[in-house]
């Protein structure tokens, strides 16, 4: 199936495709699989970038010093790669397919982050992730525009920038005034999601100008505003990760970004929604489910359960580490051998007669003991 290029279309690998998201029925053969693959790869790049940001935020280094580390720039590159892959996925597939796949960022980031620190994902966090993903998927399907997406004009773009800037500043002021880390992280993450949504809307406008005017279309104040909003989103997400873990801030960014984009589309571009009144009620229920998931993700990791230690072995009298050795008993005095009595000798004390054997003190070296005859009685 061949798609004729329309004015302003961007050349893409495989033929000229419209830069706007395509309906499913108008997709060329195999394009949907390419779109899904690019969307999953985009989610993986975003997940790795978020894990790096959170690990850097866990350290004591201030925010500006983080910008001098290679790891921070790796996270920037991964986020940029994720954005490019997302744009490529939209070029090959519809928004209703690509946008829900973006929630895989949360599902992939949790096990990656746990693996890098050598621990398992808590069951509470898994339940929170599943609740958030389920609510997000339903929301994204309901808030998807019924008509094709357009781009903001110059006046509309600056209106969006002004309103978004005021909203981001208000969220940051509220975050700075609270002492609860979880609430502060959610507020900063919401501001980050709004900034990213505005950057996405400005990207469409700047891209249209580039296709119409060439490189000169990039030299406009809107390009500066685009860079500022994208940078603000990245820095605010970095602040949100500090002291609050990975799951809750990432879930809030993933939730607030498409919701803010839908608000911009409905209010500024006149995009309709596929959901009616009944769909709005379902969307509220989905939002409540996603919010419940964020609450679960914001809970701290449970402390590891201490295993009972082995009982100490009983002290042994023969164990030098536990008890002193008893002193050896003094050897009992052995009776001396009887000495044969000499002829004519006098009786000795104890009824023993005969010559007594006297052992002289031994000098150095073995010396034989000489027997000494005891003197007999005089005149005998």
C-alpha positions in Angstrom: 0.0 0.0 0.0 1.4 3.3 -1.1 0.7 6.6 0.7 1.0 9.7 -1.5 3.1 12.4 0.2 1.2 15.5 1.3 2.7 19.0 1.4 5.0 19.3 4.4 5.5 15.6 4.9 8.8 14.5 6.4 10.9 11.9 4.6 11.3 8.8 6.6 13.1 5.5 6.0 10.9 3.4 3.8 9.1 6.1 1.9 7.4 9.5 2.5 5.0 9.1 5.4 2.9 11.8 7.0 4.4 13.1 10.2 1.0 13.1 11.9 -0.1 9.9 13.5 -1.9 7.6 11.0 -5.2 5.8 11.5 -4.8 2.0 11.8 -6.7 1.4 8.6 -4.3 3.6 6.6 -1.1 1.9 7.7 1.1 0.2 5.1 1.8 -3.5 5.6 4.2 -4.1 8.5 4.2 -0.5 9.6 2.3 -1.3 12.8 4.9 -3.8 13.9 7.6 -1.2 13.3 5.7 1.3 15.3 5.2 -1.1 18.2 8.9 -2.0 18.2 10.0 1.6 18.2 7.5 2.4 21.0 8.9 -0.4 23.1 12.5 0.7 22.4 11.5 4.2 23.4 10.1 3.0 26.7 13.3 1.1 27.4 15.4 4.1 26.7 13.3 6.3 29.0 13.4 3.6 31.7 17.2 3.4 31.6 17.4 7.2 31.7 15.1 7.4 34.7 17.1 4.8 36.6 20.3 6.7 36.0 18.6 10.0 37.1 17.3 8.4 40.3 20.7 6.8 41.2 22.4 10.2 40.7 19.7 11.9 42.8 20.2 9.5 45.6 23.7 10.9 46.3 24.5 14.1 48.3 25.8 16.1 45.3 23.8 19.2 44.5 21.9 19.5 41.3 24.3 21.7 39.4 27.2 19.5 40.3 25.4 16.5 38.8 25.6 18.2 35.4 29.4 17.7 35.5 29.1 13.9 35.8 29.1 11.6 32.8 26.2 9.6 34.2 23.9 12.6 34.1 24.7 13.2 30.4 24.2 9.5 29.7 20.7 9.9 31.2 20.1 13.0 29.0 21.2 11.0 25.9 18.9 8.2 26.8 16.0 10.5 27.3 16.7 12.2 23.9 17.0 8.8 22.3 13.6 7.8 23.8 12.1 11.0 22.4 13.4 10.3 18.9 12.2 6.7 19.0 8.8 7.9 20.1 8.5 10.3 17.2 9.5 7.5 14.9 6.9 5.3 16.3 4.2 7.9 15.7 5.4 8.2 12.1 4.6 4.5 11.5 1.6 4.0 13.8 -1.4 5.7 15.4 -1.4 7.6 18.6 -3.9 5.2 20.1 -1.3 2.4 19.8 1.9 4.3 20.5 0.9 6.3 23.6 -0.3 3.4 25.8 2.9 1.6 25.1 4.8 4.5 26.7 3.6 3.2 30.1 6.0 0.3 29.7 8.6 2.8 31.0 7.4 2.3 34.5 7.2 -1.5 34.2 10.7 -1.7 32.9 12.3 0.9 35.2 11.3 -0.9 38.5 13.1 -4.2 37.8 16.1 -2.5 36.2 16.5 -0.2 39.2 16.1 -3.1 41.7 18.6 -5.2 39.8 21.3 -2.5 39.9 21.1 -2.2 43.7 20.9 -5.9 44.2 17.4 -6.2 45.7 13.9 -7.3 44.6 11.0 -5.1 43.8 8.6 -5.0 46.8 5.2 -6.6 46.3 3.6 -3.3 47.2 5.5 -1.5 44.4 4.5 -4.2 41.9 0.8 -3.7 42.8 1.3 0.1 42.5 2.9 -0.3 39.1 0.1 -2.5 37.8 -2.6 -0.2 39.1 -0.9 2.8 37.6 -0.3 1.1 34.2 -3.9 -0.1 34.1 -5.3 3.3 34.9 -2.9 5.0 32.4 -3.8 2.7 29.5 -7.5 3.3 30.0 -7.0 7.1 30.3 -4.8 7.2 27.2 -7.4 5.3 25.2 -10.2 7.5 26.3 -8.4 10.9 25.9 -7.0 10.0 22.5 -8.2 12.7 20.0 -10.9 11.5 17.6 -9.5 13.7 14.8 -6.0 14.0 13.5 -3.5 16.0 15.5 -2.5 19.5 14.4 0.1 22.0 15.5 -0.1 25.2 17.4 0.1 28.5 15.7 2.5 31.2 17.0 -0.1 32.9 19.2 -1.4 29.7 20.6 2.1 28.4 21.2 3.0 31.4 23.3 -0.3 31.2 25.2 0.5 27.6 26.1 4.0 28.6 27.1 2.7 31.4 29.4 0.1 29.2 31.1 2.4 26.3 31.5 5.2 28.4 32.9 2.8 29.9 35.5 1.6 26.4 36.4 5.1 25.0 36.8 6.2 27.9 39.0 3.1 27.4 41.2 3.8 23.7 41.6 7.4 24.4 42.4 6.4 27.0 45.1 4.0 24.4 46.6 6.7 21.8 46.5 9.2 24.0 48.2 6.8 24.8 51.0 6.0 21.2 52.0 8.1 19.1 54.4 6.8 15.8 53.2 9.2 14.2 50.7 6.5 12.1 49.0 4.2 15.1 48.4 7.2 17.2 47.2 8.2 14.6 44.8 4.7 14.3 43.3 4.5 18.1 42.8 7.9 18.3 41.1 7.1 15.3 39.0 3.8 16.9 37.9 5.6 20.1 37.0 8.1 18.0 35.0 5.2 16.2 33.1 3.6 19.5 32.2 7.0 20.9 30.9 7.5 17.8 28.8 3.9 18.1 27.4 4.5 21.7 26.4 7.8 20.8 24.8 6.0 18.1 22.8 3.4 20.6 21.6 6.1 23.1 20.6 8.0 20.3 18.8 5.1 19.9 16.4 5.1 23.7 15.7 8.8 24.0 15.2 8.8 20.9 13.0 6.1 22.4 10.8 8.1 25.6 10.5 11.2 23.5 9.6 9.4 21.7 6.8 8.0 25.0 5.5 11.0 27.3 5.8 13.9 25.0 6.1 16.7 25.5 8.6 15.7 29.2 9.0 12.5 28.0 10.6 14.5 26.7 13.6 15.9 30.2 14.2 12.9 31.5 16.1 12.0 32.3 19.8 9.8 29.2 19.8 12.9 27.1 19.4 14.4 28.7 22.5 11.1 28.1 24.4 11.1 24.5 23.3 14.7 24.0 24.6 13.8 25.7 27.8 10.7 23.6 28.5 12.5 20.4 27.7 15.4 21.3 30.0 13.0 22.3 32.8 11.2 19.0 32.5 14.5 17.1 32.8 15.8 19.1 35.8 12.4 18.9 37.6 12.3 15.2 37.2 15.8 15.0 38.6 14.7 17.0 41.6 11.6 14.8 42.0 13.8 11.6 42.3 15.8 13.0 45.2 14.9 11.3 48.4 11.7 9.7 47.1 12.7 6.6 45.2 12.0 5.8 41.5 8.5 4.5 41.2 6.2 7.4 42.3 8.0 10.3 40.5 8.3 8.3 37.3 4.6 7.2 37.5 3.5 10.9 38.0 5.6 12.1 35.1 4.2 9.3 32.9 0.7 10.2 33.9 0.8 14.0 33.8 2.6 14.3 30.4 -0.2 12.7 28.3 -3.0 14.3 30.4 -1.5 17.8 29.9 -1.0 17.0 26.2 -4.7 16.1 26.0 -5.7 19.3 27.7 -3.6 21.3 25.2 -5.2 19.4 22.3 -8.8 20.0 23.5 -8.4 23.6 24.5 -6.0 24.9 21.9 -6.4 22.6 18.9 -10.1 21.8 19.1 -9.5 18.1 19.2 -12.4 15.9 20.2 -12.2 12.9 22.3 -13.4 9.4 21.6 -15.2 9.3 25.0 -18.6 10.7 25.7 -20.2 11.2 29.1 -20.0 7.5 29.9 -16.3 7.6 28.8 -15.7 10.6 31.1 -16.9 8.6 34.1 -14.7 5.7 33.1 -11.8 8.1 32.7 -12.4 9.4 36.3 -12.3 5.8 37.6 -9.1 5.1 35.7 -7.5 8.3 37.0 -8.5 7.2 40.6 -6.9 3.8 40.0 -3.7 5.4 38.6 -3.6 7.7 41.6 -4.0 4.8 44.0 -1.0 3.1 42.2 1.1 6.3 42.7 0.3 6.2 46.4 1.5 2.6 46.6 4.6 3.4 44.7 5.4 6.3 47.1 5.6 4.0 50.1 9.2 3.4 51.2 10.9 0.1 50.6 10.2 -2.3 53.5 13.1 -2.9 55.8 14.7 -6.3 55.4 13.5 -8.8 58.1 16.3 -9.7 60.5 16.8 -13.5 60.6 17.2 -15.0 64.1 20.8 -15.6 64.8 22.2 -19.0 65.8 22.3 -19.5 69.6 25.8 -19.1 71.1 27.4 -22.5 71.9 27.7 -23.4 75.6 31.0 -22.6 77.2 33.3 -25.6 77.1 36.1 -26.1 79.7 38.4 -27.1 76.9 37.6 -24.2 74.6 40.2 -21.4 75.1 37.8 -18.9 73.5 35.0 -19.4 76.0 36.6 -20.6 79.3 39.9 -20.8 80.9 41.6 -24.1 81.1 41.8 -25.6 84.6 45.2 -25.8 86.1 46.8 -29.3 86.1 46.6 -30.9 89.6 49.9 -31.1 91.4 51.4 -34.6 91.0 51.0 -36.7 94.1 54.2 -37.5 96.0 55.4 -41.0 95.2 56.9 -43.0 98.0 60.7 -43.3 97.7 62.1 -46.7 96.9 63.5 -48.5 99.9 67.2 -48.3 100.2 68.9 -51.6 101.2 70.6 -51.4 104.6 74.3 -51.6 104.7 75.9 -54.2 106.9 76.6 -52.9 110.3 74.7 -49.7 109.5 72.6 -48.0 112.1 68.9 -47.6 111.8 67.7 -44.6 109.9 64.6 -42.7 110.7 61.5 -44.6 109.6 63.2 -47.9 110.2 65.3 -47.7 107.1 68.9 -48.6 107.5 71.8 -48.6 105.2 73.6 -46.0 103.3 71.6 -43.1 102.1 71.8 -41.9 98.6 72.4 -38.2 98.3 72.0 -36.5 95.0 74.2 -33.5 94.6 73.0 -30.5 92.7 73.3 -31.0 89.0 75.4 -28.5 87.1 74.9 -27.8 83.4 75.0 -31.0 81.5 74.2 -34.5 82.6 76.2 -35.5 85.6 75.8 -38.9 87.2 74.8 -39.0 90.9 77.4 -40.5 93.2 76.2 -42.4 96.2 77.7 -41.2 99.5 78.1 -43.6 102.4 76.7 -42.4 105.6 79.2 -42.5 108.5 78.6 -45.2 111.0 78.7 -44.8 114.8 82.1 -44.2 116.2 83.7 -47.1 117.9 81.4 -49.6 116.2 
